[in-house]
Amino acid sequence: MSKIVLSIFVFIVGINMCAQQQQYNLWEGEIPYNKKGISVKEIVKNYSYHKITVPQLYHYPSKIKGDKKPAIIVIPGGGYVREAFNHEGFMAGEWFSDKGVETFVLKYRLPDRELVENASYVPLMDAQQAIYWVRKNADKYGIDPNNIGVIGFSAGGHLAASTSTLFKEPVNSELKSEDVRPDYSILMYPVISMDDAITHKGSKENLLGKNPTSQMVEKFTLENQVSNETPITLMIHSSNDGGVVVANTENYANSLVENGVDVTKIILPIGGHGFGFRKTDEISYWTGYLDIWLNANVINKK
């Protein structure tokens, strides 16, 4: 099969995957922090989403029936400037659904200062709202409200880690910490630190702006925000990641250990950055590690 034909086939499959999923808006009525009087059309190109003003969840129902199922919210990456919805979104949705996990892929607002106020906090607000929404609707979907987790990739990993550490004071002051704290966290080649020595500079600038205060840098340097209430965590990173250096994972994992949090850290010898759930990559075997961890800590949770 030629590369052109294969590309067209993958594109069509991806469109069908998206079209078949039920979508739910995160917010009813007025969406917090959206700038008034601005109308833009969401941009989607090659599964890359940006200019998002209406955050949503794409639902992938568990293919294994039953009650009190675990749930997961999938957070694609993209440097806080776009969201990679194919290999870090829809493919993940299918994978977790096959495993018996009720899955929701999050389309969150980006820190686009032309579209939103309080831009640095808007992605976290949407991610927290997603956890709250799934927990609130747990009975409807047969979900265990105490077994709702997050998986994030790259900058989406930073957002997932933000939900796992910055839950004590929700961005939406009407919610409580127990509404928005995930019960488990899976971080894939995550951006963690805002320290210039190891951060992903594009993600840092997009999230915090060109001249962030030291307080904002500290707040979103997530290895410094870990506590003994941070949820159980799986981290997977490649040692040759040229996009987000592996020190991000190393530092966060060390902080989890220091705070007595159960963490599994897997450093792959190769793989680079952004492999996600692509089945053609040379390290697609990484999902075997995920499967083992998920069964031990989530699906067969005691």
C-alpha positions as a Markdown table, in Angstrom:
| # | Residue | x | y | z |
|---|---|---|---|---|
| 1 | Met | 0.0 | 0.0 | 0.0 |
| 2 | Ser | 1.5 | 3.4 | -1.0 |
| 3 | Lys | 2.1 | 6.0 | 1.6 |
| 4 | Ile | -0.5 | 8.3 | 0.0 |
| 5 | Val | -3.2 | 5.6 | 0.1 |
| 6 | Leu | -2.2 | 4.7 | 3.6 |
| 7 | Ser | -2.4 | 8.3 | 4.7 |
| 8 | Ile | -5.9 | 8.7 | 3.2 |
| 9 | Phe | -7.0 | 5.5 | 4.9 |
| 10 | Val | -5.8 | 6.6 | 8.3 |
| 11 | Phe | -7.4 | 10.0 | 7.8 |
| 12 | Ile | -10.8 | 8.5 | 7.0 |
| 13 | Val | -10.6 | 6.1 | 9.9 |
| 14 | Gly | -9.8 | 8.9 | 12.2 |
| 15 | Ile | -12.7 | 11.0 | 11.0 |
| 16 | Asn | -15.0 | 8.0 | 11.5 |
| 17 | Met | -13.6 | 7.4 | 15.0 |
| 18 | Cys | -14.4 | 11.0 | 15.9 |
| 19 | Ala | -17.9 | 11.1 | 14.3 |
| 20 | Gln | -19.0 | 8.0 | 16.2 |
| 21 | Gln | -18.3 | 9.4 | 19.6 |
| 22 | Gln | -20.9 | 11.2 | 21.7 |
| 23 | Gln | -19.7 | 14.6 | 22.6 |
| 24 | Tyr | -20.6 | 16.5 | 25.7 |
| 25 | Asn | -20.0 | 20.2 | 26.5 |
| 26 | Leu | -18.2 | 20.8 | 29.7 |
| 27 | Trp | -20.0 | 23.9 | 30.6 |
| 28 | Glu | -23.7 | 24.8 | 30.5 |
| 29 | Gly | -24.5 | 28.4 | 29.5 |
| 30 | Glu | -21.7 | 31.0 | 29.6 |
| 31 | Ile | -18.2 | 29.5 | 29.6 |
| 32 | Pro | -16.0 | 31.0 | 32.3 |
| 33 | Tyr | -13.1 | 33.3 | 31.2 |
| 34 | Asn | -14.1 | 33.3 | 27.5 |
| 35 | Lys | -13.7 | 36.9 | 26.2 |
| 36 | Lys | -17.0 | 38.4 | 25.3 |
| 37 | Gly | -17.7 | 39.7 | 21.8 |
| 38 | Ile | -15.1 | 37.4 | 20.1 |
| 39 | Ser | -16.3 | 34.9 | 17.6 |
| 40 | Val | -13.8 | 32.4 | 16.1 |
| 41 | Lys | -14.1 | 29.2 | 14.3 |
| 42 | Glu | -12.3 | 26.2 | 15.8 |
| 43 | Ile | -9.5 | 25.0 | 13.6 |
| 44 | Val | -8.9 | 21.3 | 12.9 |
| 45 | Lys | -6.0 | 20.3 | 10.6 |
| 46 | Asn | -4.5 | 16.8 | 10.5 |
| 47 | Tyr | -6.1 | 15.9 | 13.9 |
| 48 | Ser | -4.6 | 19.1 | 15.4 |
| 49 | Tyr | -7.1 | 21.2 | 17.2 |
| 50 | His | -6.7 | 24.9 | 18.2 |
| 51 | Lys | -8.8 | 28.1 | 18.6 |
| 52 | Ile | -11.0 | 26.1 | 21.0 |
| 53 | Thr | -13.7 | 28.1 | 22.8 |
| 54 | Val | -16.2 | 25.3 | 23.6 |
| 55 | Pro | -14.4 | 22.6 | 25.6 |
| 56 | Gln | -15.9 | 19.1 | 25.3 |
| 57 | Leu | -15.5 | 15.5 | 26.2 |
| 58 | Tyr | -15.6 | 12.7 | 23.6 |
| 59 | His | -17.0 | 9.6 | 25.2 |
| 60 | Tyr | -15.6 | 6.1 | 24.5 |
| 61 | Pro | -17.9 | 3.7 | 26.4 |
| 62 | Ser | -16.3 | 0.7 | 28.0 |
| 63 | Lys | -16.6 | -2.4 | 25.8 |
| 64 | Ile | -16.8 | -4.5 | 28.9 |
| 65 | Lys | -20.2 | -4.2 | 30.6 |
| 66 | Gly | -20.7 | -3.8 | 34.3 |
| 67 | Asp | -21.1 | -1.4 | 37.1 |
| 68 | Lys | -18.5 | 0.5 | 39.2 |
| 69 | Lys | -16.2 | 0.6 | 36.2 |
| 70 | Pro | -13.0 | 2.8 | 36.3 |
| 71 | Ala | -12.9 | 5.9 | 34.2 |
| 72 | Ile | -10.2 | 7.9 | 32.6 |
| 73 | Ile | -9.9 | 11.4 | 31.1 |
| 74 | Val | -7.4 | 11.6 | 28.2 |
| 75 | Ile | -5.6 | 14.8 | 27.8 |
| 76 | Pro | -3.7 | 15.3 | 24.4 |
| 77 | Gly | -0.6 | 17.3 | 24.2 |
| 78 | Gly | 0.6 | 20.0 | 21.8 |
| 79 | Gly | 2.8 | 22.5 | 23.6 |
| 80 | Tyr | -0.3 | 24.4 | 25.0 |
| 81 | Val | -0.7 | 25.8 | 21.5 |
| 82 | Arg | -2.6 | 22.9 | 19.8 |
| 83 | Glu | -4.0 | 19.5 | 20.7 |
| 84 | Ala | -2.9 | 16.3 | 19.0 |
| 85 | Phe | -6.1 | 14.4 | 18.9 |
| 86 | Asn | -5.2 | 11.3 | 16.9 |
| 87 | His | -2.4 | 9.3 | 18.6 |
| 88 | Glu | -2.8 | 11.1 | 21.9 |
| 89 | Gly | -6.6 | 11.3 | 21.9 |
| 90 | Phe | -8.8 | 9.1 | 19.8 |
| 91 | Met | -6.4 | 6.1 | 19.7 |
| 92 | Ala | -6.1 | 6.3 | 23.5 |
| 93 | Gly | -9.9 | 6.4 | 23.7 |
| 94 | Glu | -10.2 | 3.1 | 21.8 |
| 95 | Trp | -7.4 | 1.4 | 23.7 |
| 96 | Phe | -8.9 | 2.2 | 27.2 |
| 97 | Ser | -12.4 | 1.4 | 26.0 |
| 98 | Asp | -11.2 | -2.1 | 24.9 |
| 99 | Lys | -9.7 | -2.6 | 28.4 |
| 100 | Gly | -13.0 | -2.0 | 30.2 |
| 101 | Val | -12.4 | 1.6 | 31.2 |
| 102 | Glu | -15.1 | 4.3 | 30.6 |
| 103 | Thr | -13.1 | 6.8 | 28.6 |
| 104 | Phe | -13.5 | 10.5 | 27.9 |
| 105 | Val | -11.1 | 12.4 | 25.6 |
| 106 | Leu | -10.8 | 16.1 | 26.7 |
| 107 | Lys | -10.8 | 18.9 | 24.2 |
| 108 | Tyr | -9.7 | 21.8 | 26.5 |
| 109 | Arg | -9.3 | 25.5 | 25.9 |
| 110 | Leu | -5.7 | 26.6 | 25.3 |
| 111 | Pro | -4.1 | 29.6 | 27.0 |
| 112 | Asp | -4.8 | 31.7 | 23.9 |
| 113 | Arg | -4.8 | 35.3 | 25.3 |
| 114 | Glu | -6.8 | 36.6 | 22.3 |
| 115 | Leu | -9.7 | 34.3 | 23.3 |
| 116 | Val | -9.6 | 33.9 | 27.1 |
| 117 | Glu | -9.0 | 35.8 | 30.3 |
| 118 | Asn | -6.8 | 34.4 | 33.1 |
| 119 | Ala | -5.2 | 32.3 | 30.3 |
| 120 | Ser | -2.7 | 30.4 | 32.4 |
| 121 | Tyr | -5.5 | 28.9 | 34.5 |
| 122 | Val | -8.0 | 28.1 | 31.8 |
| 123 | Pro | -6.6 | 24.7 | 30.7 |
| 124 | Leu | -6.5 | 23.6 | 34.4 |
| 125 | Met | -10.1 | 24.9 | 34.9 |
| 126 | Asp | -11.3 | 22.8 | 32.0 |
| 127 | Ala | -9.4 | 19.7 | 33.2 |
| 128 | Gln | -10.8 | 20.0 | 36.7 |
| 129 | Gln | -14.3 | 20.6 | 35.3 |
| 130 | Ala | -13.9 | 17.3 | 33.3 |
| 131 | Ile | -13.0 | 15.3 | 36.4 |
| 132 | Tyr | -16.0 | 16.9 | 38.2 |
| 133 | Trp | -18.3 | 16.2 | 35.2 |
| 134 | Val | -17.4 | 12.5 | 35.1 |
| 135 | Arg | -17.7 | 12.1 | 38.8 |
| 136 | Lys | -21.0 | 13.9 | 38.9 |
| 137 | Asn | -22.3 | 11.6 | 36.1 |
| 138 | Ala | -20.8 | 8.4 | 37.6 |
| 139 | Asp | -24.1 | 6.7 | 38.2 |
| 140 | Lys | -25.3 | 7.4 | 34.7 |
| 141 | Tyr | -22.3 | 5.6 | 33.1 |
| 142 | Gly | -21.8 | 2.9 | 35.7 |
| 143 | Ile | -18.5 | 4.5 | 37.0 |
| 144 | Asp | -16.9 | 4.1 | 40.4 |
| 145 | Pro | -16.6 | 7.8 | 41.5 |
| 146 | Asn | -13.5 | 6.9 | 43.5 |
| 147 | Asn | -11.7 | 5.4 | 40.5 |
| 148 | Ile | -11.4 | 8.3 | 38.0 |
| 149 | Gly | -8.0 | 9.0 | 36.6 |
| 150 | Val | -6.2 | 11.1 | 34.0 |
| 151 | Ile | -3.6 | 10.4 | 31.3 |
| 152 | Gly | -1.8 | 13.2 | 29.7 |
| 153 | Phe | 0.9 | 13.4 | 27.0 |
| 154 | Ser | 3.7 | 16.0 | 26.8 |
| 155 | Ala | 2.0 | 19.4 | 27.6 |
| 156 | Gly | -1.1 | 17.4 | 28.3 |
| 157 | Gly | 1.0 | 15.5 | 30.8 |
| 158 | His | 1.7 | 18.9 | 32.5 |
| 159 | Leu | -2.0 | 19.5 | 32.6 |
| 160 | Ala | -2.7 | 16.0 | 34.0 |
| 161 | Ala | 0.0 | 16.5 | 36.6 |
| 162 | Ser | -1.5 | 19.9 | 37.4 |
| 163 | Thr | -4.8 | 18.2 | 38.2 |
| 164 | Ser | -2.9 | 15.8 | 40.4 |
| 165 | Thr | -1.1 | 18.4 | 42.4 |
| 166 | Leu | -3.1 | 21.7 | 42.2 |
| 167 | Phe | -6.5 | 20.4 | 43.4 |
| 168 | Lys | -6.7 | 21.9 | 46.9 |
| 169 | Glu | -7.9 | 25.2 | 45.6 |
| 170 | Pro | -9.9 | 24.6 | 42.4 |
| 171 | Val | -9.9 | 27.3 | 39.7 |
| 172 | Asn | -13.7 | 27.2 | 39.9 |
| 173 | Ser | -14.2 | 28.3 | 43.5 |
| 174 | Glu | -17.6 | 26.7 | 43.5 |
| 175 | Leu | -16.0 | 23.3 | 43.5 |
| 176 | Lys | -14.3 | 21.4 | 46.3 |
| 177 | Ser | -10.9 | 19.6 | 46.1 |
| 178 | Glu | -12.6 | 16.2 | 46.3 |
| 179 | Asp | -14.6 | 17.1 | 43.2 |
| 180 | Val | -11.6 | 17.7 | 41.1 |
| 181 | Arg | -8.8 | 15.4 | 42.4 |
| 182 | Pro | -8.1 | 12.4 | 40.2 |
| 183 | Asp | -7.7 | 9.0 | 41.8 |
| 184 | Tyr | -4.8 | 8.0 | 39.6 |
| 185 | Ser | -2.5 | 9.6 | 37.1 |
| 186 | Ile | -0.7 | 8.4 | 34.0 |
| 187 | Leu | 2.0 | 10.8 | 32.6 |
| 188 | Met | 3.5 | 10.2 | 29.2 |
| 189 | Tyr | 6.7 | 12.0 | 28.4 |
| 190 | Pro | 5.3 | 14.9 | 30.4 |
| 191 | Val | 6.4 | 18.5 | 30.7 |
| 192 | Ile | 6.6 | 18.9 | 34.5 |
| 193 | Ser | 9.0 | 21.8 | 35.3 |
| 194 | Met | 8.9 | 25.5 | 34.4 |
| 195 | Asp | 12.6 | 25.7 | 35.4 |
| 196 | Asp | 14.5 | 27.0 | 32.3 |
| 197 | Ala | 17.2 | 24.4 | 32.8 |
| 198 | Ile | 14.9 | 21.5 | 31.9 |
| 199 | Thr | 11.5 | 22.9 | 30.8 |
| 200 | His | 10.0 | 22.7 | 27.3 |
| 201 | Lys | 10.3 | 26.4 | 26.5 |
| 202 | Gly | 7.4 | 26.6 | 24.1 |
| 203 | Ser | 5.0 | 25.1 | 26.6 |
| 204 | Lys | 6.2 | 27.4 | 29.3 |
| 205 | Glu | 5.9 | 30.5 | 27.2 |
| 206 | Asn | 2.5 | 29.5 | 25.9 |
| 207 | Leu | 1.1 | 28.7 | 29.3 |
| 208 | Leu | 2.7 | 31.5 | 31.4 |
| 209 | Gly | 3.4 | 34.2 | 28.9 |
| 210 | Lys | 6.7 | 35.8 | 27.9 |
| 211 | Asn | 7.5 | 37.3 | 31.3 |
| 212 | Pro | 5.9 | 35.2 | 34.0 |
| 213 | Thr | 6.3 | 36.1 | 37.7 |
| 214 | Ser | 8.5 | 33.9 | 39.9 |
| 215 | Gln | 5.3 | 32.9 | 41.8 |
| 216 | Met | 3.7 | 31.6 | 38.6 |
| 217 | Val | 6.8 | 29.7 | 37.6 |
| 218 | Glu | 6.9 | 28.1 | 41.0 |
| 219 | Lys | 3.2 | 27.2 | 41.0 |
| 220 | Phe | 3.4 | 25.4 | 37.7 |
| 221 | Thr | 6.8 | 23.7 | 38.5 |
| 222 | Leu | 4.9 | 20.6 | 39.5 |
| 223 | Glu | 7.7 | 18.6 | 41.1 |
| 224 | Asn | 7.5 | 21.3 | 43.8 |
| 225 | Gln | 3.8 | 20.9 | 44.2 |
| 226 | Val | 3.7 | 17.2 | 45.0 |
| 227 | Ser | 2.2 | 16.2 | 48.4 |
| 228 | Asn | 1.2 | 13.0 | 50.1 |
| 229 | Glu | -2.3 | 13.5 | 48.6 |
| 230 | Thr | -1.0 | 13.3 | 45.0 |
| 231 | Pro | -2.5 | 10.2 | 43.4 |
| 232 | Ile | -0.8 | 7.0 | 42.5 |
| 233 | Thr | 1.2 | 7.6 | 39.3 |
| 234 | Leu | 2.6 | 5.8 | 36.3 |
| 235 | Met | 5.3 | 7.7 | 34.3 |
| 236 | Ile | 6.7 | 6.7 | 30.9 |
| 237 | His | 9.4 | 8.6 | 29.1 |
| 238 | Ser | 12.2 | 7.9 | 26.5 |
| 239 | Ser | 15.8 | 8.5 | 27.5 |
| 240 | Asn | 16.4 | 10.0 | 24.0 |
| 241 | Asp | 13.4 | 12.3 | 24.1 |
| 242 | Gly | 14.6 | 15.4 | 22.3 |
| 243 | Gly | 11.5 | 17.4 | 22.9 |
| 244 | Val | 10.9 | 17.1 | 26.7 |
| 245 | Val | 14.0 | 16.0 | 28.5 |
| 246 | Val | 13.7 | 13.0 | 30.8 |
| 247 | Ala | 14.7 | 15.0 | 33.9 |
| 248 | Asn | 11.1 | 16.2 | 34.0 |
| 249 | Thr | 9.9 | 12.7 | 34.8 |
| 250 | Glu | 12.9 | 11.9 | 37.0 |
| 251 | Asn | 12.3 | 15.0 | 39.2 |
| 252 | Tyr | 8.6 | 14.4 | 39.6 |
| 253 | Ala | 9.1 | 10.7 | 40.4 |
| 254 | Asn | 11.6 | 11.6 | 43.0 |
| 255 | Ser | 9.2 | 14.1 | 44.6 |
| 256 | Leu | 6.5 | 11.4 | 44.7 |
| 257 | Val | 8.8 | 9.0 | 46.4 |
| 258 | Glu | 9.9 | 11.6 | 49.0 |
| 259 | Asn | 6.2 | 12.2 | 49.7 |
| 260 | Gly | 5.3 | 8.6 | 50.1 |
| 261 | Val | 3.2 | 8.4 | 46.9 |
| 262 | Asp | 3.2 | 5.1 | 44.9 |
| 263 | Val | 4.9 | 5.7 | 41.6 |
| 264 | Thr | 6.0 | 3.5 | 38.8 |
| 265 | Lys | 8.6 | 5.1 | 36.5 |
| 266 | Ile | 9.6 | 3.5 | 33.2 |
| 267 | Ile | 12.4 | 5.0 | 31.1 |
| 268 | Leu | 12.5 | 3.5 | 27.6 |
| 269 | Pro | 15.8 | 3.3 | 25.9 |
| 270 | Ile | 14.5 | 4.8 | 22.6 |
| 271 | Gly | 11.4 | 6.3 | 21.3 |
| 272 | Gly | 12.0 | 10.1 | 21.1 |
| 273 | His | 9.0 | 12.3 | 21.8 |
| 274 | Gly | 5.3 | 12.1 | 21.0 |
| 275 | Phe | 4.9 | 8.4 | 20.1 |
| 276 | Gly | 1.5 | 8.1 | 21.8 |
| 277 | Phe | -0.6 | 5.1 | 20.8 |
| 278 | Arg | 0.7 | 4.8 | 17.3 |
| 279 | Lys | 0.9 | 1.1 | 16.6 |
| 280 | Thr | 3.7 | 1.5 | 13.9 |
| 281 | Asp | 6.3 | 3.0 | 16.2 |
| 282 | Glu | 9.3 | 0.9 | 17.2 |
| 283 | Ile | 8.3 | 1.2 | 20.9 |
| 284 | Ser | 4.6 | 0.5 | 20.6 |
| 285 | Tyr | 5.3 | -2.3 | 23.1 |
| 286 | Trp | 5.1 | 0.3 | 25.9 |
| 287 | Thr | 1.4 | -0.3 | 26.1 |
| 288 | Gly | 2.3 | -3.7 | 27.6 |
| 289 | Tyr | 3.6 | -1.9 | 30.6 |
| 290 | Leu | 0.5 | 0.3 | 30.8 |
| 291 | Asp | -1.7 | -2.8 | 30.6 |
| 292 | Ile | 0.1 | -4.5 | 33.5 |
| 293 | Trp | 0.0 | -1.3 | 35.7 |
| 294 | Leu | -3.7 | -0.6 | 34.8 |
| 295 | Asn | -4.8 | -4.1 | 35.7 |
| 296 | Ala | -2.9 | -4.1 | 39.0 |
| 297 | Asn | -3.8 | -0.6 | 40.2 |
| 298 | Val | -7.1 | 0.5 | 38.5 |
| 299 | Ile | -9.1 | -2.3 | 36.9 |
| 300 | Asn | -8.5 | -4.7 | 39.8 |
| 301 | Lys | -8.2 | -2.0 | 42.4 |
| 302 | Lys | -8.7 | -3.3 | 46.0 |
